[in-house]
Amino acid sequence: MNTKNNISDKYNHLLDINRLMSGLKKEDARNVRISRIFQWLMGGMSLLYLLVFVVNPDHDLTWGDRVGGVCYVVGFLVFAIIFKGFQDEYKSIDYGLPTMVMLKKAAERYRLFQPKKLYALIPVLLVDMGLVFHSLDGHQDGSMSIWDFQLFYLACLVGGLGVGIMIWRVKQKPLRDAARELLREIESE
């Protein structure tokens, strides 16, 4: 069976189990680094917002600024905890598992949308709530301001999603496709 025709010639080298393992280890190590960086970044953002919007004694800060600041702090803390979980998940990958199990786990790990990780929307919504509270206090016409902030936030989320999908297509999809193809090849034998 010639499975190499099923995957673009560009990624044929990944159909060798040793090269695929090397690619998986490299990408998993990269994900550990990225998760660690974002964990610290989100922790730093949480501390910054805590100092600027919550504990700041400035009398010009309104209740909306303070409540919005609390939403930001909690949202960024939850993001930091989620990234810590991702970091731990990638650090604990066992490449010594039986080949079929390891390939199934790799294919699942590099799936684009993972319903089991929808909990990551919680901090996104918390940060959005912070934006809403800030926009309520900052302008006379609160509804227009909320709309503007929501459009801006949605545009940022869609842009970030687009960049994430492009990175996935270049870095992780070839690994997932190769793992699935090798898995099909092993199962058909």
N, C-alpha and C positions, 0 to 999 in steps of 0.2 A: 504494500500500500504506500503510495507516494503522497504523504500528507503535506509535504512542503509546498505543493501547488495551491493549497488552501489558504496560505498566509502570504502576504506580500513578500517578494524576494528580498526586500530590505531587511526583513526580520527572520529570514531562514536560519541565521546563525543561532537564534534562540531555541531552535528545535533540538539542539543538542542539550541533554539534561545538565551537563556540567556548566555549559555557558549560561543556561537559564538560571541555574543556582547562583552563579556569580552575579548575574544581572539582578536577581531578587535580593541577594545580600547587599549589593551596592545601593539599590533603591530603598531597601528597608533602613539601612544606615543613614541615608539622606533624610528619610522621614523622621528618624529619631532626632537628628540635628534640627530639622525644621520645627518639630513639635517642641523641643526644648527652647528654641529661640522664641516661639510664639507664647509658650508658657510664661517665660520671663517678661516678655513684652506686655502681655495681658495683665500680669501681676503689677508691673510698673504703671500701666495705665490706670489700674484700679487705685493704686496708692496716690497717683497724681490727682485723679478726680476726687478722691476722699479729701485730700488737702485743699483743693481749689473750691469745691462746691459744698462740702459737708462740714468740715471743722473750721473753715475759714471764718473768722469773726466779723468780716466785712458786713456792715449793715445794709449795703446796697444789694446784697444777694436776697432774692425773693424766696418765698416758700417753694415756688415752681423750680427755681434753680437748685434748691437744696434737695427736694424730692427727686428731681431729675438726676442730680448728682448721685443720690443713693441708688437709683436704678442703674446708672452707669457703673458704679462701684460693684454692685452685685453681679451685673452682667459680665463685666470684665473678670471678676473672680471666678464665675462659672466657666467662662472661656478658659481661664488658666487651669482649672481643674480638669476640664475636658482635654486640653492639650497634654496635661500630665498623664491622663489615661491613655491617650494615643501613644505617647512616648513609651509608657510601660508596655503597652500592647506590642509595639514594634521591637522593643528590646527583648521580649520574652519569646520571640519566634523560635521554634525548634526545627532546625533543618535536618535533624537526625530522624525525623518521623519516617514511616514507610512512604515510599515515593508517591503512591496514589493519594494518601492523606495529605502530604505536603503540597501536592499540586492542587488538590481541591481547596485547601486553605489559602494558597496563593491566589487562585482564581477568584475566590470570594473576597479576599483582602483588597484586591485591585479592581473590584467592581466599581463602576462609576457612582451609582446611587445605591446607598445601603440603608434600607428602611430602619434597621436596628440603630442607626445613628441619628435619627430624627430629633433626638433630645438636644442636639446642637442648635436647634431653633430657639430654645429657651433664652439663651443670652442674646440672641439676635433681637428677640421681642423685648427683652429688658432694656437694651440700648435704645430701641425704638420708643419705648415708653419714656425714657429719659429725654429723647428729642421732643416728644409731645409736651412734657411738662415744661421744658425750656421755652418752647414756642408759645405756650399759653401765656406766660408772664411777659414775654418780650415785646409783644405787639398789641395794639388796640384791636385789630381785626384778627382775633385768634384763629378763626377757621381758615382764612387765607394762609396764614403763617404755618398752620399745621399741614395744610395741603402742600405748600412749598417744601417743607421739611420732609414730608413723606415721599414726594417725588424724588428729591435729592437722595434720600436714603435708599429708595427702591433702585434708582439708577446705579448707586454704588454697589448694592447687592448683586444686581444683574451683571455689572461690569466684573465684579469679583468672581461670580459664577462662570462667566465666559472665560476669564483667564484660567480659572481652575480646570475647566473642561479642556482647554488647549494644552495645559501642562499634562493632564491625564492622558490625552491622546498621544502625546509625544513620548512621555516617560513610562507610563504604567499600562496603557492599553496593549502595547506590544508584549509585555510580560504576561499579562492576563491571557491574551490570545494564544501565546505559545504554551502556557501552562494548560489551557483547555485543550489545545490540539494534541499535546503529548498525552494528556489524560485520555482523550478519545482513542489515540493510537494504542495505548496500553490496554484499555478496556476491550478493544476489538481483537486483541491477540488471544 
